[in-house]
Amino acid sequence: MILAVSHKDGQLVPFAETTEFQLYDIQAGSFTAQGILPVSGMGTAALVMTLMGGGVNAVLTGALTPDMRAMLSDMEIPAFGGAAGSCEESVRRFLAGELTYTAPASCSGNCSGCSGCH
């Protein structure tokens, strides 16, 4: 499984704020970093196609607009949100089942400092 994590300087950021994804290969309950997938300046459709082309099976992010989550869902790429902190700690929480594919992954449009969500 390939997990894409939206980040900046190794810390999770909202999906709309990322310029690249850290890719992790998840195997048998462990993970290894596999590289960076740049997405700077891409529109939403191009971004989703880039994730698919990179073999991404799931996305881990701090926040996600309902439209982007629906688009990922349509492409059968689940998005897990509401995470914060370092990429590696968030991946550990993901593997432990502490992150869910639920409403907290959404952005209400009222967040402060979340460019691109509104």
N, C-alpha and C positions, 0 to 999 in steps of 0.2 A: 504494500500500500504506500502511495506517495501522499504525504500531507504537506500542504502549502500553508505557511504561516506569514501573515501580513506583519511587517516589522519595520522599524527604523532603529539603527544602531543596536540591534539585538533585543529591543523591547517591542512588545506587541503594540500595534496602533490600529485604529479603525480601518476597515477595508478601504474607505475612500481616501485615506491619507497615505497609503503605502505607495512606494515607487518600485518596490520589489518584494518578492516572496522568498523566504528561506524554505527550501525543500528538504523534507526529512523522509527517509526510507524507514517504514515501520515494519518490523518482522519479529514475530514470536515475542511480543511484549517489550521489545527494545527498539531503539532508534539510532540512526546515524544521519548526520547532516550530509546532504547530497549536492548542495550548491545553491546558487541564487537564480531566480527567474525574474528578470527585469520587466516592469510593466509601465514605466513612466510615460505619461502622455497618452495612454491608450483609452479609447472609449470603452464602455461597458461590454459591448458585444465582442470587441477585439480582445479584451481582457479575459473574458470567459473562454474564448476560443484558444487563447494562449495557454491558459490553465489546462484545458483539455489536451492540447498538443504536447504539453509537458508531462502528460500521464498522471495528472493530479486526480486523486480519488476523494479528497476531502480538503476543506479549508478551515483553518483556525484563525480567528480574528478577534479584535477588541469589540467592534460594533459593525453592524451591517444594515444597510437600508433594506426595507421590505422588498423593493424592486430588484435589488441585486440578489437577495436571497432567493426570490422567486426565479430569477434567471438561472442561477446556479442549480436550483432544484429541478428546473426543466431539463437541465443537462445531466441530471443525476449525480451532481457533486454536492454532498451535504456540507453545510457550513455550521461550524460550532463557534459560538461567540460568548461574549461576556468575560473573556479571559483578560488578564492584565499581568504585567511583569515581564520577565525574560522569556524569550522563545523556548529555551530548553525546559524551564520550569513549567511553562504552559503545556508543552508536549507531554511532560510527565503527568500532569493533571489530566490531560486528554486520555492517556493510556490507563490511568487509574479510574476512568469513568466519571470524573468529577465535572466534566464539561458536557453540556447537553445541547441538542439541536432544538432550541426553544425560543420563546419571545425575547429573553434578555439579549439575544444576538442582534436584535433590531435596533435601529436608530429612530427615535421619535421625531428627530428634526429639531429638538430643543436642547441638544447637547452643546456645551460651550467648548470651543477649541476644536470642534470636529469639522474641518473644512470639507466641503464637497457633499455633505449629508443633506443640505437643505434644498 
